[in-house]
Amino acid sequence: MSVGYVLAIDQGTTGSTVLIFDRDDQIKGRAYSEFTQHYPKPGWVEHDAQEIWLVTV
């Protein structure tokens, strides 16, 4: 029988969180990486999609 895992990615406002679960729903791994927030105008926030991709994969 193969072990099997599920990879979950939570793309939040300030960073990416990744969790790996086994077949028993136990967390086997966790990682978090922040990405830059850009403020082009007062009250606005933007993110660079390329940077999000790079910190997530």
C-alpha positions as CSV (number, residue, x, y, z in Angstrom):
1,M,0.0,0.0,0.0
2,S,1.4,3.4,-0.9
3,V,1.7,6.1,1.8
4,G,0.0,8.9,0.0
5,Y,0.1,12.6,1.0
6,V,-1.9,15.7,0.5
7,L,-0.2,19.1,-0.1
8,A,-2.3,22.1,1.0
9,I,-1.3,25.7,0.0
10,D,-2.8,28.7,1.8
11,Q,-2.1,31.9,-0.1
12,G,-2.5,34.6,2.6
13,T,-2.2,38.4,2.5
14,T,1.4,38.5,3.6
15,G,2.8,35.0,2.8
16,S,2.3,31.4,1.7
17,T,1.8,28.5,4.0
18,V,2.2,24.9,2.9
19,L,1.1,21.9,4.9
20,I,1.6,18.2,4.1
21,F,-0.9,15.7,5.5
22,D,-0.6,11.9,5.6
23,R,-3.5,9.4,5.2
24,D,-4.3,9.7,8.9
25,D,-4.7,13.5,8.6
26,Q,-1.5,14.1,10.5
27,I,0.6,17.1,9.6
28,K,3.9,15.8,8.3
29,G,5.5,19.1,7.2
30,R,4.9,22.8,7.3
31,A,6.5,25.8,5.7
32,Y,5.8,29.6,5.6
33,S,7.4,32.2,3.4
34,E,6.5,35.9,3.3
35,F,6.4,38.0,0.2
36,T,6.7,41.8,-0.3
37,Q,3.7,44.1,-0.1
38,H,3.8,47.1,-2.4
39,Y,1.8,50.3,-1.6
40,P,1.4,52.2,-4.9
41,K,-1.2,54.7,-3.3
42,P,-2.4,55.3,0.2
43,G,-4.9,52.6,1.1
44,W,-3.8,50.3,-1.7
45,V,-1.7,47.2,-1.5
46,E,-0.4,45.1,-4.4
47,H,1.6,41.9,-4.7
48,D,4.0,40.6,-7.4
49,A,2.6,37.4,-8.8
50,Q,6.0,36.2,-9.9
51,E,7.3,36.7,-6.3
52,I,4.3,34.8,-4.9
53,W,5.0,31.9,-7.3
54,L,8.7,31.8,-6.4
55,V,8.2,31.7,-2.6
56,T,5.5,29.1,-3.0
57,V,7.1,26.5,-5.2
